[in-house]
């Protein structure tokens, strides 16, 4: 009998499964969206939602809990607390969204895009857009204002 065995196994051992889910959540936090299989996305959602719930508390114990779940990656933890959690502060649940895609060509696996339910703008994106805009202004010599 297999007692106390629950959750999605994803054809992996416990440590490999934990590493996979941790890397998927890190990629989601850093990039804002990831393309993966439906099974992996459904297994990732509870971990991501729990991290956001902890990050919204924004105290030292929440930071330590989140950092430990993310493999003590300070960069990702900082992004989560400074950019992602404030953008999702108006919600109590439903922080992620799964959008279906066409099946993968090689093995017909169901593919999805896992993303945040609200748009999160990273400061690097803002800087890039500003630099892009100033480069266009310098190039043409005029602005796009009407």
N, C-alpha and C positions, 0 to 999 in steps of 0.2 A: 504494500500500500504506500502511496505517496502522499503523506500528510504534510500539512503546512506548506504546500507548494501552490503558489498563486501568482497571478500577474502574467505578463507576456514574456516568454522565454527567448524569442527571436533566434532560436537555434544556436544559443551560446551558453557558456557557463556563466556563473554569477559575476565574476570579476570582469570578464569581457563585455557582458551586458551592461554593467555599471559604467565601464569606460566608454562604451558606445553612446549611451544616453547622455553622459556628461559632455562628450564632444559635440553631440547634436545640440544640446542646450547652449553650450558656449558659442557655437556657430550662429544660433538663432539670436543670441544677445548681441553679438558683434555685428552681424550682417543684417538683421531685421527680418530675414526670411531665408528658408532653406528648402531645397527640393529633395525629397526622400520618398521612401515607400510608405504606403498607408499604415502598415503595421508599426513601423518605426515611429511615425508621426503620432499615432494614437498612444504609443508607449511613452513618448516624450512629453506630451501635453500635461499630465499630472505633475511631473517634476518641474516643468517651467512655471505652471500656475502656482505651485507651492513656493517657488523661489520669489515670485513677484509678491505674493502675500506676505512673505517674510520681509522683503525689501521695502514694502510700503510702511512697515513699522519704523524703520530707520533708526534703530538703536544699536548699541555696540554688540549685544548678544545676537541680534538678527544678522549683523554684518559677519560675525564669526560663524554662525550657522550656514549662511549662504556661501561664504568663502570655503568652508569645509566641503560642502556639496559640489562646489565647482573646482575641486582639486587645488585649493589655495592659490588661485590665479587672481592676483590683485587687479590686473588691468580689466578683466571681464567683470569682476565684482564692482569695480568703480563705475564702469559703464552702466551696469544694472541699477546701482543706487542713484547715480546722478542724472541719467537720461531716460532709462526705460520705466522705472517705477514712478517718477513724477508724471510722465506722459500718460500712464494708466491709473493715476490716482483717483479718477472719477468713477471707477468701476470697482465692484466687489468680487466679481468673478468673470469668466469668459474673456481672459486676456489674450487668448490665441485663436487663430482661425485656420481651418484646413480647407484648401481649395483643390478640387480634383483636377487632374491632368489626364492626358491620353496615356494608355498603358505603355510601359517600356518596350522597346522593339525586341530586344534580345530574349526576354523571358516572359513577356506580357504581365509583369508585375504592376499592380495598381500604383501609380505615382501621384503625389500630392505636393502642394506648396504649403508649408507650415509657416505662418507669419503672425505678427502681433495684430490684434484687432484694431488698434489705433496706429496712425502713422507716427513714427518716431524719427525725428530729424537729429542726426548726430552733428556735433559742432564741426567735425572735419568736413561734412557735406556743406555746411554753411560757408566755411572758408573757401572751399573749392568753387562754390557758386559765385561768391564775391570776386574771387580771382578771375573766374571766367568772364564775369560781367565787365570788370575793369579792363581785361585784355581786349574785349570787343570794343569798348569805348575808345581805347588807345588806337586800335586798328582803324576804326571808322571815323573817329573824331567827333562823334555825336552820340547822344543817348537815345533810347527808345521811348522817351516820354512824349505823350501827346498833349 
